Amino acid sequence: MSPVPPRTRRRGLPSAPARSARKLGEIRRAQLVTTYGVGAMIAVENESFLIRGIDSWDISEAPVVSEPRLAWQLGVTGFRMPPAPDSDRARDGVRAVRFPEMYSCPRCRRLQPYRRFNPPPGRAECSTCQENLVPSRFVVACAHGHLEDFPYWKWVHRGNRTTYGACGGQLTFRADGSTASLRAVLIGCDCGVEEVSMEGSFRRQALKDLGIRCAGRRPWLKDAPAESCQEPPRTLQRGSSSVWFPVMYSALSIPPWSQGIAKLVAPYYEIFRQENAEAVKAYVRMQKLLRHHPEYTEDDVAAEVERRRAAEEAATRTDDGTGIAERARNYRTEIYEGEYRSLSKTHPEVADQEQEFVCEPPTAPIDALRSSHGLAQVMLVKRLREVRALQSFRRVDEPGPADSPLREAAISLTPPDWLPAFEVSGEGVFVRLDPERLRAWEREPGQMARAARIRENHERLLAERAVDADKPTPSSPATPRFLLLHALGHALINEWSLDGGYPAASLRERIYSDDDMAGVLVYTATSDSAGSLGGVVAQGEPDRLGASLRAALRRAGWCSNDPLCMESEASGADSLNMAACHACLLLPETSCENNNILLDRAALVGTPDGRVPGYFTH
């Protein structure tokens, strides 16, 4: 990752020799999608930088990540892994810019833009005191994604508006250490104005009350013009999670895209996209692409290119007026239905063939689980591949299905034709519930009432966040079926983290809930050795799965916070859970695809008084 080099030319002096951008540090590729993606701030020693847009990245050597179903849904031609660092050169393909611009010196206490300290090249150091500089702790952001430095000058002179920027004084920053609150963080100016603390700067209306408006700045995008923005700016801590929320989408690689001729063609499809069949065949012959694949011919490659081109055109057709943003929000239906169908079928391992998806039933029958626990099917996913892509990001408030398009902070100045992504290979267990038993259970009045309570709270929240009155508010997925499958996924992850030797953060859920779908996939979510050792698949064998379910249901039957947990009318963030807390169902954020909301333990085991039956006690 490389910052933009500072200007070295001064008026009246010859230009300094050009120097390459210095290398700041190393970040794993996955972190450039999940943690330190475009628009996120990263601390490097005593400096702070902002990851720049993907249109400034050097992707000439970045590997292509193929997942056509997800690409079509997000309206791009494909994905690229973030460029990896090269130990032989300073440039690694990913660019960064210094942010925030305001720094302070702990000795002389000056608070000013970084360049005014005149630091030596490659070191954030005060040229007067030779002390390491400290980047500003506070930044300003708005819900539309704009970001800028905290307006210290206006804050310290707020009692005398006529001196804004006109006093010519030097700002100072001091933390007296008397308390751990913002009252101990003091900003002053040597023009004589009284020193003021940062207390009250985090109030929702604090900046607006001072007449400070959002300037519409996007410093992560090079040469981006300021946008007109009416959102009130908010003060945030530089390291707060509210500064950057990634908006990610993922898909499992399923047949036919994950094997055979489709997998062979995938890396070359961008070359073949606009070529006719004869040109494709000529390229195959010239590059000898089939020398290690004698089972295929040039005609097979040309036919696969044409099939993929036709599928792409059908998937991206927008005659119905559906835009990219709407397709992205509804991708769950398009992506998950195909995965559900593949997970419900046997896809055995084939010798001498590279496969990214292997799904087989257990070696023993599941008749006992069908009668005792209402399971219709168990599939062992011995091999799977998941692609996760960064589409945009949010600030201040976490992403939601009712977000306005204005909240979609762009990751490039112009609409991109590719997105940064990474892939995870692992294993999992897919469990499908008995549809007849499920339909009978979800009609129980008690369960319907509990689900309706959560759904009302959720839809109220969605309506509050929706800004486009002309479009209907998205409906909440909080049905008895969804609550059950979601709680089951969490219970299995918690149990396998204890019994199977996997940390909960290395497991992940995928919920398939619809009128025609009723399944949950628990799979490994990391790309290290914890993801593909066969331990999760072993938990899916009927005898072990039965023991895991019995143990998980016993744990779900009593929480250390009961009776408060079970009897709670609403719990969790925005009252979007019922009987669910950190002592029973909640998981690490990396494991839950719904941010630990829409959970109810009673869907599994019912309530102690028996008035509301659980699926596994019905």
Residue, then its C-alpha position, 0 to 999 in steps of 0.5 A: m500500500s503506497p501513499v501519494p508522495p508529497r509535493t517536493r517542488r517549491r516556488g523559486l527552487p528547482s524541483a527535487p528528484a522524483r522518488s517512488a512512493r514509499k511502502l507503508g506496510e503489508i495487509r492481507r488480501a482478504q483485509l482489503v475487502t473486509t477490514y481495510g477496504v476502499g475508504a477505510m482508515i488504517a494506522v501504520e505506526n504513528e501515521s494514519f492513511l485512507i485506502r484509495g479507490i480501486d480506479s487508482w490500483d495497479i491490477s495488472e498482476a492481480p489474479v482474476v476471481s471467477e464467479p459469474r453468478l455473483a458478477w451478473q447480480l452486481g452488474v460487473t464483468g468480474f472480480r479481481m483479488p487485491p494486488a499482493p505486495d511485491s518484496d522487490r519493489a515499493r509499489d504493491g498496486v494499492r494506493a493510500v492517501r494521508f488522512p486525517e490531515m491534522y496532526s499534533c505534537p505531544r511536546c509543543r502541542r501544536l495542532q495543524p496540518y501534517r505538512r506544516f510540521n515539515p517532517p523529514p522524508g519517511r518519518a512523521e516527526c515534528s521538525t522542531c521537537q523531534e517528537n513523533l507526531v500523533p494523527s487527529r483522534f477525531v474526524v467528521a463523517c455523514a451518513h452519505g459516506h462523506l469524510e473530512d477532518f474535524p473543524y477544530w478552528k470552528w470548534v475552539h472559536r465557536g463563542n466568537r464566530t467573527t474570528y473564524g480563520a481570521c485570528g491567525g493564531q496557532l491551534t494547540f491540542r492537550a490531554d490533561g489526563s484528569t479523566a478518561s472522558l472528552r472533558a480532558v481533551l482540550i483545544g486552544c488557540d494562542c490568539g487568546v481565546e479560552e481553551v475548550s474541551m471536546e465534550g459535547s462534540f459527539r452530540r448528533q446536532a453538535l456540529k449542525d448547531l454551529g452552522i457546520r454543514c457537510a462539505g461533500r468531500r470524498p478524499w479516498l477518490k483522487d480528484a473527486p469533486a465535492e458533492s452537494c450534501q444535506e446530511p448533518p455531519r457527525t463527529l466520530q473517533r478515527g478508529s471507530s467501527s462507525v467510520w467504515f462498514p463494508v457492503m459485501y456480497s458472496a456466492l458459493s461456486i456451484p455446478p456447472w460453473s465450478q467444474g469441467i469446461a466452465k472452470l477451464v474457460a473462466p480465466y480466459y472469458e474476458i479475452f473471449r467475451q467479444e470474439n467469435a467462435e473461430a477467434v476463440k478456437a484460434y486462441v485455444r490452439m495458439q496458447k495450447l490451452l487444452r494440452h493438459h485437458p485432452e478430454y475437451t476440444e476447441d469446439d467445447v471451448a467455443a460452445e462454453v463461451e457462447r453458453r456463458r455469453a447467453a447466460e450473462e445477457a439473460a442475467t443482466r437484462t434490465d428491461d423491467g427497469t430493475g437497476i444494479a442497486e435493486r439487483a444487489r439488494n435482492y441478490r439473496t433470491e437469485i443466488y441462494e435459490g441456485e445454491y439450495r438446489s445444488l446443496s439438495k442434490t448429490h455431486p460426488e467427487v470425480a477422480d482426476q478432475e478439479q472440483e470446487f463443489v463436492c456434496e454427498p449424503p452421509t454414509a449412514p441413513i438418517d432415519a432416526l434423525r428424521s423421526s426424532h428431530g424432523l430432518a428431511q436431508v443431511m448433506l456433507v459438503k466435502r468441498l466448497r468455494e465461496v467468493r466474497a466481493l466488496q461492492s461499496f461501503r457505508r459510514v455512521d450507520e450500519p448497512g440495511p435493506a432500506d438504505s437509500p442509494l445516496r448512502e452507497a459510498a462509491i469505491s471508484l470515481t466512475p462506475p467500475d466494471w470489476l470489484p475487489a474480491f477474495e475466495v475461501s475454500g472449505e467444507g460444511v454440512f447442509v441440513r434441510l428440515d421436513p417440510e410437512r412437520l415445518r408447515a404444521w409447526e409454523r402455523e402454531p399461534g404462539q410462534m406466529a405471534r412471537a415472529a410477528r412481534i419481531r417483524e413489526n419492530h424490524e419493518r418499523l426500523l426499515a420504514e424509518r431508514a427508508v427515504d424514498a417514499d415512492k418505493p415500497t419499504p422492504s419486507s422483513p424476513a422474520t417469519p417463524r421459519f426464518l427464526l427457526l433456521h437462524a437459531l438452528g444455525h447459531a446453535l450448531i455453530n456454538e456446539w461445534s465450536l465446543d465439540g468439533g474443535y473449531p473456534a466459532a469465528s471460523l464457522r459461518e452460517r447460510i440461511y435458506s428460508d423461503d416458501d420452497m426453501a428450508g435449510v441451513l448450511v454451516y461451513t468453514a469461513t476462513s482460508d487458513s488450516a482451520g477451514s479444510l481439515g474435515g472436522v465439520v464434515a465429520q460432524g454431519e455423520p448421523d450419529r455425531l449430528g444427532a449427539s450435537l443436536r441433543a446437546a445443542l437443544r439442551r443448552a438452548g433449553w436453559c440460558s444463564n440469563d433465564p428467566l429474563c432471557m426467555e421471558s423478554e418481550a424484545s432484546g438485542a439491537d433495535s429490539l430485533n431479537m426475542a430469547a437470544c443473548h450472548a450467553c445462549l445464541l449470539l455469535p461473533e460478527t464474522s459468523c452471522e450473516n444477519n448481524n445477530i438479529l432476528l433470533d429466538r431460542a423459543a423457535l427451537v425448544g419452545t417456552p418453559d410453560g409449554r404455551v409456545p412449542g419449539y420445532f424440536t419439541h412439537 
